[in-house]
Amino acid sequence: MMTLLEGKTVGIVGLGLIGASLAAALRSRAVPLRRVGFDLSSDTTSKALHLGLVDVVAEDLHTLCNEADIVVLAVPVLAVPGVLAAMAPHLLNGETLLTDVGSVKGSLIAAVQSVFGELPPWLVPGHPIAGGERSGVDAANPELFARHQVILTPHEFSDFSAIETITELWQSVGADIQMMSVERHDEVLAATSHLPHLLAFSLVDTLAQESEKYEIFHYAAGGFRDFTRIAASDPTMWHDIFLSNDKATLTVLDHYIEHLQGVRKALQTHDGATLKQIFTRAKKARDYFSSILEQRAR
Amino acid sequence: MMTLLEGKTVGIVGLGLIGASLAAALRSRAVPLRRVGFDLSSDTTSKALHLGLVDVVAEDLHTLCNEADIVVLAVPVLAVPGVLAAMAPHLLNGETLLTDVGSVKGSLIAAVQSVFGELPPWLVPGHPIAGGERSGVDAANPELFARHQVILTPHEFSDFSAIETITELWQSVGADIQMMSVERHDEVLAATSHLPHLLAFSLVDTLAQESEKYEIFHYAAGGFRDFTRIAASDPTMWHDIFLSNDKATLTVLDHYIEHLQGVRKALQTHDGATLKQIFTRAKKARDYFSSILEQRAR
């Protein structure tokens, strides 16, 4: 059924966790696509080739663009403008589709407009809602996208067939597709991903400063482990994400700080009714979220 | 080797997750203790008896105190003063040991002082650092305490043999024992457990208010699931904990809000260097915490 991919070549730029996992998933599911990879680190490309994640490594972006029918940009968010500029002359043929995997879509659109002067029809931005504590090619996981969501944010001039092809690409590795506007994507991700990461980084750093030599962490329990797992993510990647999605993150961060001040006041005034109300509402919402995840797992 | 427990009777007051799991663990490890249980809910006591968690159900606290050599108080933190007052006449024989499992130790000490007018030698407060998303007798888990820490906070008049007996009780179900002052316990738990729960409840409630019908939760990923798991905990239990450990929680909450304001400012001024510094420090601390957990699991 995957007729739009048959016999084509996908070029993956950046073989970190997401890029390498996409390559691994395409291989493990025998998706009929030739896989060409590119990465600035020759260590990484050697490993990707050795592990059989890619069929061939492109020596440069020029070669990759020449060979690929579909280019997947899987580099850190702040590296996108430079990589786009380098690829621009080779993408202008209009036959190569371009998608990406970045956690922020507004900055990708801005970079494309700045490099190409327009939003080309062969551009379909995307964002797989998947990741992990570990990063890099060694963490490649062929099941990373299975039953996970990929949000596509096509723009008003995106080719319909380009949207179809990118949809098939992600469906072929087991993902579910959601369509959303760029603005809504960045708001939703600020709330459900970027803010939680900010809070976790901030909590762990606060506690590290509470006690000498991390002594306090010796008494932390399983709940704390889960709560801070996301603070083990790659600092550079998150630095890029926050600087790229600063406005939406600030908006929801301000809502959060306001909420926290309310909780603080209830605590200080021993207003147990308000605390219980908040906790009960939160548990109800969390239980709902849990039920979504259970349904999805089935 | 468990000579201090041999032939004795333990009375467990409150057969929620912790009380029922202690009973289950004592049974599953064949610890030579008779197990008497008490709970206000007859549904709960029937189940505990039916599942074989307890050998016998006490009809009232008077009976339980009469039968038990060791009483384990496993009721919500704010229920402690009332239960203590009801048990007081039967504990005053001085032969029954008393311990508890509460997440706050300062309020337990205050309740004991208020009911008994002193800190009796047969009191050894305790706190198993263990729990779970589910609560109640149905969630009883005999392995809940295995390789988990139990913090004991004996006071200056606690009998040495009482401390030894309670230590053996928890070691017999696989726990590691830590000794700590009441004040330090409440500070450490405020930072590593109470604050994270407050932040998680607050985040989930903030997001629930961001979108109609929880729509936003449909786009949340695995990291968000982990981050908010603790917001599914029992609201009443946490209401009690926060009202009992308000001072230590407020102190560390204020440190956290101050830290968050610094992060907010860095975000607003696009101060990437500060953001990366914070994230890198946090990742280092989180990786250290991760290594503690790995060592413990071995």
Interface residues (C-beta under 8 A of the other chain):
Chain A: I129 A130 G131 H148 Q149 I151 Q178 V188 L189 A191 T192 S193 L195 P196 H197 L198 L199 A200 F201 S202 L203 V204 D205 T206 L207 A208 Q209 E210 Y214 I216 F217 H218 Y219 A220 A221 G222 G223 F224 R225 D226 F227 T228 R229 I230 A231 A232 S233 D234 P235 T236 W238 H239 F242 L243 D246 T249 L250 V252 L253 D254 H255 Y256 I257 H259 L260 Q261 V263 R264 L267 Q268 H270 G272 L275 K276 I278 F279 T280 R281 A282 K283 K284 A285 R286 D287 Y288 F289 S290 I292 L293
Chain B: I129 A130 G131 H148 Q149 I151 Q178 V188 L189 A191 T192 S193 L195 P196 H197 L198 L199 A200 F201 S202 L203 V204 D205 T206 L207 A208 Q209 E210 Y214 I216 F217 H218 Y219 A220 A221 G222 G223 F224 R225 D226 F227 T228 R229 I230 A231 A232 S233 D234 P235 T236 W238 H239 F242 L243 D246 T249 L250 V252 L253 D254 H255 Y256 I257 H259 L260 Q261 V263 R264 L267 Q268 H270 G272 L275 K276 I278 F279 T280 R281 A282 K283 K284 A285 R286 D287 Y288 F289 S290 I292 L293
